[in-house]
Amino acid sequence: MSADYDDELIANIEDVIWTALELQAEQGMGPYVDRDMGMVDASGAGLDMTAVAAAVAAIFVDKQGDCSWCHNPCAVDGWKLPLDTADPVETRDN
């Protein structure tokens, strides 16, 4: 992956995480969130990390219209899956 792609992906993930946390704060069920200061204060409140993780996962699902993007070597640089569990030596790009 190129550095520009990495930077864009990281910025996109960061934005999605902040947005999910801000939504929780707006709904009154989550933390105090100040994106400009880089602050999240969850004292006295809970974080719904499942909602945050789902928001991040949606980046990859939206990328290809299904979850196969998550298992693509482009999603994780160089990740390869075994052809068959019986033969873990051979690999294939998914």
The 8 nearest C-alpha neighbors of each residue, nearest first, counted from 0:
[[1, 4, 76, 2, 5, 73, 3, 75],
 [0, 2, 4, 3, 5, 6, 7, 76],
 [1, 3, 5, 4, 6, 0, 7, 8],
 [4, 2, 6, 1, 5, 7, 0, 8],
 [3, 5, 7, 1, 2, 6, 8, 0],
 [6, 4, 2, 8, 3, 7, 9, 1],
 [5, 7, 3, 9, 4, 8, 10, 2],
 [6, 8, 4, 10, 5, 9, 11, 3],
 [7, 9, 11, 5, 10, 6, 4, 12],
 [8, 10, 12, 6, 11, 7, 13, 5],
 [11, 9, 13, 7, 8, 12, 6, 14],
 [12, 10, 8, 14, 9, 13, 7, 15],
 [11, 13, 15, 9, 14, 10, 55, 8],
 [14, 12, 10, 16, 11, 15, 9, 17],
 [15, 13, 11, 17, 12, 16, 18, 10],
 [14, 16, 18, 12, 13, 17, 19, 11],
 [17, 15, 19, 13, 18, 14, 51, 12],
 [18, 16, 20, 14, 19, 15, 21, 13],
 [17, 19, 21, 15, 16, 20, 14, 22],
 [20, 18, 22, 16, 21, 17, 51, 15],
 [19, 21, 23, 17, 22, 18, 16, 24],
 [22, 20, 24, 18, 23, 19, 32, 17],
 [23, 21, 25, 19, 20, 24, 18, 26],
 [22, 24, 29, 20, 26, 21, 25, 28],
 [23, 25, 29, 21, 27, 30, 22, 26],
 [26, 24, 22, 27, 23, 21, 28, 29],
 [25, 27, 23, 24, 28, 22, 29, 21],
 [28, 26, 24, 25, 29, 23, 30, 22],
 [29, 27, 26, 23, 24, 44, 30, 45],
 [30, 28, 24, 23, 44, 45, 46, 27],
 [29, 31, 41, 24, 40, 44, 32, 39],
 [30, 32, 40, 39, 24, 41, 33, 29],
 [33, 31, 39, 38, 21, 30, 34, 24],
 [34, 32, 38, 35, 36, 37, 39, 31],
 [33, 35, 37, 36, 32, 38, 17, 39],
 [36, 34, 37, 33, 38, 32, 17, 39],
 [37, 35, 38, 34, 33, 32, 39, 40],
 [38, 36, 34, 35, 33, 39, 32, 17],
 [39, 37, 33, 36, 32, 34, 40, 35],
 [38, 40, 32, 31, 41, 30, 33, 37],
 [41, 39, 31, 30, 42, 38, 32, 44],
 [40, 42, 30, 44, 45, 43, 39, 31],
 [43, 41, 44, 40, 30, 45, 31, 39],
 [42, 44, 41, 45, 30, 40, 29, 31],
 [45, 43, 41, 29, 42, 30, 46, 28],
 [44, 46, 29, 41, 47, 30, 43, 28],
 [45, 47, 29, 48, 30, 41, 44, 20],
 [46, 48, 49, 50, 45, 51, 29, 23],
 [47, 49, 51, 50, 46, 52, 53, 20],
 [50, 48, 52, 47, 51, 53, 54, 46],
 [49, 51, 53, 48, 52, 47, 54, 19],
 [50, 52, 48, 54, 49, 53, 19, 16],
 [51, 53, 49, 55, 54, 50, 48, 56],
 [54, 52, 56, 50, 55, 51, 49, 57],
 [55, 53, 51, 57, 52, 56, 50, 15],
 [54, 56, 52, 57, 53, 58, 12, 15],
 [57, 55, 53, 58, 54, 59, 52, 60],
 [56, 58, 60, 54, 55, 59, 61, 53],
 [59, 57, 56, 61, 55, 60, 62, 54],
 [58, 60, 62, 57, 61, 56, 68, 69],
 [59, 61, 57, 65, 66, 62, 64, 58],
 [62, 60, 64, 58, 59, 63, 57, 65],
 [61, 63, 59, 60, 64, 58, 68, 65],
 [64, 62, 65, 61, 68, 60, 59, 67],
 [65, 63, 61, 60, 62, 66, 68, 59],
 [66, 64, 60, 63, 67, 68, 61, 62],
 [65, 67, 60, 68, 69, 59, 64, 70],
 [66, 68, 70, 69, 65, 71, 63, 60],
 [67, 69, 71, 66, 70, 63, 59, 74],
 [70, 68, 67, 66, 71, 74, 59, 60],
 [71, 69, 67, 68, 93, 72, 74, 66],
 [70, 72, 68, 93, 73, 74, 69, 67],
 [71, 73, 78, 77, 74, 75, 76, 79],
 [72, 74, 71, 75, 76, 0, 77, 78],
 [75, 73, 72, 71, 69, 76, 68, 70],
 [76, 74, 72, 73, 78, 77, 71, 69],
 [75, 77, 73, 72, 78, 74, 0, 71],
 [76, 78, 72, 75, 79, 73, 92, 74],
 [79, 77, 72, 75, 76, 80, 71, 92],
 [80, 78, 92, 91, 90, 72, 77, 93],
 [79, 81, 90, 91, 82, 93, 92, 78],
 [80, 82, 90, 87, 83, 89, 91, 84],
 [83, 81, 90, 91, 89, 80, 84, 86],
 [82, 84, 85, 81, 86, 87, 89, 90],
 [83, 85, 86, 87, 81, 82, 88, 80],
 [84, 86, 83, 87, 82, 81, 88, 89],
 [85, 87, 83, 84, 88, 89, 82, 81],
 [86, 88, 81, 84, 89, 85, 83, 90],
 [89, 87, 86, 90, 81, 82, 85, 83],
 [90, 88, 87, 81, 82, 86, 91, 83],
 [91, 89, 81, 82, 80, 79, 88, 92],
 [90, 92, 82, 80, 79, 93, 81, 89],
 [91, 93, 79, 72, 80, 90, 71, 78],
 [92, 71, 91, 70, 72, 80, 79, 67]]
